[in-house]
Amino acid sequence: MTRMKLLGLLMAGLALAACGGDDDGGSGDTGGQSGGDLDGKQLGQLTAADSQALCQDLATSVTVTKEDLCEVAGAFAGAFGGDCEATKAECMSGPEQPPQGGGECSTEGFAGCTATVAEYKACVKAQTDALKAITCATPPDTSGEPPAGCAALNEKCPEVLSTGGPEGEGS
């Protein structure tokens, strides 16, 4: 279970990094509402433009650093018997990787989902906070449960958590 939890957090972090990589300075026309204006809307009702606005909102409000990702990589290696500190150091000494993807968000995983954008954003923040809390010195969460901030999303749309949301699909 520990390995699956670490893998899930690693994938969430990578998805967040990929979504956050498209910085157009806010000049892109999404044709929809801004991410904050969508908070009351259900995920299943998002248009492609709304989804893109949500992604851009998350990209500016949720940040995952290279050190965060390297710490998770080290913890992941440690969970499989590797050396956490050595893996983290190797990761940190590597070249900065360009962001993956074009910042596009898919609404496929949201079909029929009744959770709101606000509930989704709370979950993404909780997952990001959990990812950032991982260090070589702390034991990994072995519960297999999503963070408490994901309770509403998990209750209403557990499939969104299992796919990683719009950023994690097709990546």
C-alpha positions as CSV (number, residue, x, y, z in Angstrom):
1,M,0.0,0.0,0.0
2,T,2.9,2.4,0.8
3,R,4.2,2.0,-2.7
4,M,0.9,2.7,-4.3
5,K,0.4,5.8,-2.2
6,L,3.8,7.1,-3.1
7,L,3.2,6.3,-6.8
8,G,-0.1,8.2,-6.6
9,L,1.4,11.2,-5.0
10,L,4.3,11.2,-7.5
11,M,1.8,11.0,-10.4
12,A,-0.2,13.8,-8.9
13,G,2.9,16.0,-8.6
14,L,4.0,15.3,-12.1
15,A,0.5,16.1,-13.4
16,L,0.5,19.4,-11.5
17,A,3.9,20.2,-12.8
18,A,2.7,19.4,-16.4
19,C,-0.4,21.5,-16.0
20,G,1.5,24.4,-14.5
21,G,4.1,24.6,-17.2
22,D,2.2,26.6,-19.8
23,D,2.8,30.2,-18.7
24,D,1.4,32.5,-21.2
25,G,1.4,35.5,-18.9
26,G,-2.4,35.3,-18.6
27,S,-2.9,36.6,-22.1
28,G,-4.5,33.4,-23.4
29,D,-8.2,33.6,-24.2
30,T,-10.0,30.7,-22.6
31,G,-13.4,31.8,-23.8
32,G,-14.8,30.7,-20.4
33,Q,-15.0,31.9,-16.9
34,S,-11.9,32.4,-14.8
35,G,-11.1,29.4,-12.5
36,G,-12.3,31.2,-9.3
37,D,-15.6,32.1,-11.0
38,L,-16.3,28.4,-11.6
39,D,-16.1,27.3,-8.0
40,G,-19.8,26.5,-7.7
41,K,-20.0,24.7,-11.0
42,Q,-20.1,20.9,-11.1
43,L,-17.1,19.2,-12.8
44,G,-19.4,17.3,-15.1
45,Q,-20.8,20.6,-16.5
46,L,-17.4,22.1,-17.4
47,T,-16.8,23.0,-21.0
48,A,-13.4,22.6,-22.6
49,A,-12.9,26.4,-22.1
50,D,-13.9,26.1,-18.4
51,S,-11.5,23.2,-17.9
52,Q,-8.7,25.2,-19.4
53,A,-9.6,28.2,-17.1
54,L,-9.5,25.8,-14.1
55,C,-6.1,24.4,-15.2
56,Q,-4.7,28.0,-15.5
57,D,-6.1,28.9,-12.1
58,L,-4.5,25.8,-10.6
59,A,-1.2,26.5,-12.4
60,T,-1.0,29.9,-10.7
61,S,-2.2,28.9,-7.3
62,V,-0.5,25.4,-6.8
63,T,3.2,25.1,-7.2
64,V,5.4,22.1,-7.0
65,T,9.1,22.7,-7.1
66,K,11.9,20.5,-8.5
67,E,13.0,19.9,-4.9
68,D,9.5,18.7,-4.0
69,L,9.5,16.2,-6.9
70,C,13.0,15.1,-6.2
71,E,12.1,14.5,-2.5
72,V,9.2,12.3,-3.7
73,A,11.4,10.5,-6.2
74,G,13.8,9.8,-3.3
75,A,11.0,8.6,-1.0
76,F,9.7,6.4,-3.8
77,A,13.2,4.9,-4.3
78,G,13.4,4.4,-0.6
79,A,10.1,2.5,-0.5
80,F,11.6,0.0,-3.0
81,G,14.8,-0.4,-1.0
82,G,16.8,2.3,-2.7
83,D,18.7,5.2,-1.0
84,C,16.3,8.1,-0.6
85,E,19.0,10.8,-0.1
86,A,21.2,9.6,-3.0
87,T,18.2,9.5,-5.3
88,K,17.1,13.0,-4.3
89,A,20.6,14.3,-4.8
90,E,20.9,12.8,-8.2
91,C,17.6,14.2,-9.2
92,M,18.5,17.7,-7.9
93,S,21.8,17.6,-9.8
94,G,20.1,16.8,-13.1
95,P,19.1,19.4,-15.6
96,E,15.9,21.3,-15.1
97,Q,13.2,19.6,-17.2
98,P,11.0,21.6,-19.4
99,P,7.3,21.5,-18.5
100,Q,5.4,18.6,-20.1
101,G,2.3,19.1,-22.1
102,G,0.7,22.3,-23.4
103,G,-1.4,23.1,-20.3
104,E,-4.5,21.7,-22.0
105,C,-7.1,20.1,-19.6
106,S,-9.5,17.4,-20.7
107,T,-13.0,17.2,-19.3
108,E,-13.3,13.5,-20.0
109,G,-12.7,12.3,-16.5
110,F,-15.3,14.7,-15.2
111,A,-18.3,13.3,-17.2
112,G,-21.2,12.9,-14.8
113,C,-19.2,14.1,-11.8
114,T,-21.3,16.1,-9.4
115,A,-18.4,17.5,-7.3
116,T,-17.9,21.2,-7.6
117,V,-14.8,22.9,-8.9
118,A,-14.2,24.2,-5.4
119,E,-14.2,20.7,-4.0
120,Y,-11.8,19.6,-6.8
121,K,-9.5,22.6,-6.1
122,A,-9.5,21.7,-2.3
123,C,-8.5,18.2,-3.2
124,V,-5.7,19.3,-5.5
125,K,-4.4,21.6,-2.8
126,A,-4.6,18.8,-0.2
127,Q,-2.7,16.4,-2.6
128,T,-0.1,19.1,-3.3
129,D,0.4,19.7,0.5
130,A,0.7,16.0,1.1
131,L,3.3,15.7,-1.7
132,K,5.3,18.7,-0.4
133,A,5.3,17.1,3.1
134,I,7.1,14.0,1.9
135,T,10.8,13.9,2.9
136,C,13.4,11.2,3.3
137,A,13.0,11.7,7.1
138,T,9.3,11.2,7.3
139,P,7.6,7.8,7.0
140,P,5.2,7.6,4.1
141,D,1.4,7.5,4.6
142,T,0.5,3.9,4.3
143,S,-3.3,4.3,4.7
144,G,-4.0,4.3,1.0
145,E,-6.6,7.0,1.6
146,P,-6.6,10.3,-0.2
147,P,-6.0,13.4,2.0
148,A,-8.8,14.6,4.1
149,G,-9.3,17.6,1.7
150,C,-10.4,15.1,-0.9
151,A,-13.3,13.6,1.1
152,A,-16.1,15.4,-0.9
153,L,-14.5,14.6,-4.3
154,N,-13.8,11.0,-3.3
155,E,-17.4,10.6,-2.1
156,K,-19.0,12.2,-5.2
157,C,-16.6,11.2,-7.9
158,P,-14.0,8.6,-6.9
159,E,-13.1,8.0,-10.5
160,V,-11.6,11.5,-10.7
161,L,-9.1,10.6,-8.0
162,S,-8.3,7.2,-9.6
163,T,-7.5,8.9,-13.0
164,G,-5.6,11.9,-11.6
165,G,-8.2,14.4,-12.9
166,P,-7.9,16.3,-16.1
167,E,-4.2,16.9,-16.0
168,G,-3.4,13.2,-15.5
169,E,-5.3,11.9,-18.4
170,G,-3.5,11.2,-21.6
171,S,-0.2,12.3,-20.2
